[in-house]
Amino acid sequence: MEILEQELSKLIEKLSNSEDFKVKLENLQSVYPFNRYEYIISNLLANNVLSLPMYIDLRNNYIDRNLYLYLFEMAPRTFGDTWGLSHLLSIEPCLKRPNKKIDATYQGEYDLYLPYTTGNIKIEVKASRAQDRDRTDEPMIVKAFSSQSKGNFLMNFQQLKPSCCDVFVWLVAYRDCIKYWVLKNAAIQKHSDFTPQHRNESTANRSKDYDKSEIFEGQIMITNANIDTIKDYLVDSRGIRQAIIEQYEV
């Protein structure tokens, strides 16, 4: 959005009545679908400051930068449990949904499995949305973070249960792309920022030292400060299956 704002501001300055226009813009009343951007663009077109080909380029470039912005409008459960799993299955069809026919002890403790020569690899899938940490009081769609931004970001992975799976697949939605990390369960359990999400008998006193192996369900918050701790687990979408096998065999 910042880039679009900058582009439109430069074009507004080219209007012969730019100062008056900016005053009108400040007092503009908007009712969907007639909003601030529609008003700006229509005026720029009418005054020949913006041509139709220029508008098409402006529009296409904005769409390219915000391909996944719609994901930031989803409810958390819809985003994680519905979109996240469906998206992963669509790009890696070798992954399967578990059931009691393939695992008699299955009780929903992991999300997917990968058939393998030494047995099924149990996979827990976690999806997060990269958020702009400098926009704490804004709606989720406004906090949507671009992979090209140099600002402060937050990605929160919750309900991580290392003892229930062999490998984790993390999906992160940015406004312009999706990124993937594949990590062995031990990498999560040993991570310096892996902390209990729910208090239990072993971790009730957060000020007390405890062994991370005691955490049944925890979370990790990834920010600018610790993103490098998972850089070795970042994979291309085409390499997810191989990365799962490699992490399983570590």
Secondary structure by P-SEA (a helix, b strand, c coil): caaaaaaaaaaaaaccaaaaaaaaaaaccccccccaaaaaaaaaaaaccccaaaaaaaaaaaaaacccccccccccccccccaaaaaaaaacccbbbbcccccccccccccccccccccbbbbbbbbbbbbcccccccccccccccccccccbbbbbcccccccccbbbbbbbcccbbbbbbbcaaaaaacccccccccccccccccbbbbccccccbbbbbccccccccccccccccaaaaaaaaaaac
